[in-house]
Amino acid sequence: MAIPVIDFSKLDSNERPETMARIANGCEEWGFFQLVNHGIPAELLERVKKVVSQCYKVEREDGFKESVPVQLLNEVMEGKVGREGLDNLDWEDVFILQDDNEWPSQPKEFKETMMEYRRELKKLAEKVAEIMDENLGLEKGYINRAIRGGDGPDDHPFFGTKVSHYPPCPQPDLVSGLRAHNDAGGIILLFQDDKVNGLQIFKDGDWIDVQPVANAIVINLGDQIEVLTNGRYKSVWHRVLATETGNRKSIATFYNPSLKATIAPAPELVEQTDAQSYPKVIFGDYMALYSKQKFHPKETRFQLLMSM
């Protein structure tokens, strides 16, 4: 069983209906799919891989060696402490890129390259949202407008990029690369390592690898897309395994609702089932809850919100 890989360029060909159907299936049956020929230049993706690897080597690697996960795992391996403390840690070095926060300074090409990459990813996210509108029978722009929180000059998505490395782990059976979770927000666009495995989704009772595909962008759906579609599309439980060899790169860009945006099931989709299955939420309030319950099942969050 393999995650669907979809040629995005075929939307502009006579294979558009089939491609639309494959995207709908990816959203409804998987919550994850991979896009190839998505319009982002391969040359830019190569530069992204290069600057991200160099940044980790120059600015991050030494710090990770002194991090809590490394120190605690060493103590466990030396028999000084039990392994219980590892259950709440991730074998991950991570930093976040947003337009208004401090970015790494090395290598010197890092900021220019990643700004260009983020511009391309935002355009792709907006296109994917419009495809979802069409597949769901919603007015064009519906999901993008919901994510922005409106059409005013101050309405914009909460748009961030999480840059992660998962260095080699001496005891990958004792610690997670990243613990199982659902993503809180909207549309997630992942440029994952095309050589080092690790990402898995949970489907039909099994953990399935998200197979590396060169220059693909992995799309997965967050909790707010599940709410907007009244459960027709689902966010999916996923994790990253720690590995003994390799240094896995992962660049996840989150096209999330504005923190002030109110997210609710689309009325047209509620009418189809004659029931509203999810609560109306302000995304900032949802994130406050998610920050405490990220590694809990999403149903816990939805049930709590429904009861409020």
Protein Blocks (a to p, Z undefined) as FASTA:
>chain_A
ZZddddfklmmmcklmmmmmmmmmmmmmnopacdeheopafklmmmmmmmmmmmmmmmmm
mmmmmmmklmmmmmmmnopacfklmmmcccdddddddfkbccdfbdfklmmmmmmmmmmm
mmmmmmmmmmmmmmnopaehklmmmmnopabfkbccddddddddddddfblmlpcfbdcd
ddfblcdcddddfkbghiacdeehiacdddddehiacddddfklmmmnnomaccdddddd
ddfedjdddddddddddfkbccdddfklmmmnopafbdcddfklmmmmmmmmmmgcfklm
mmmmmmZZ
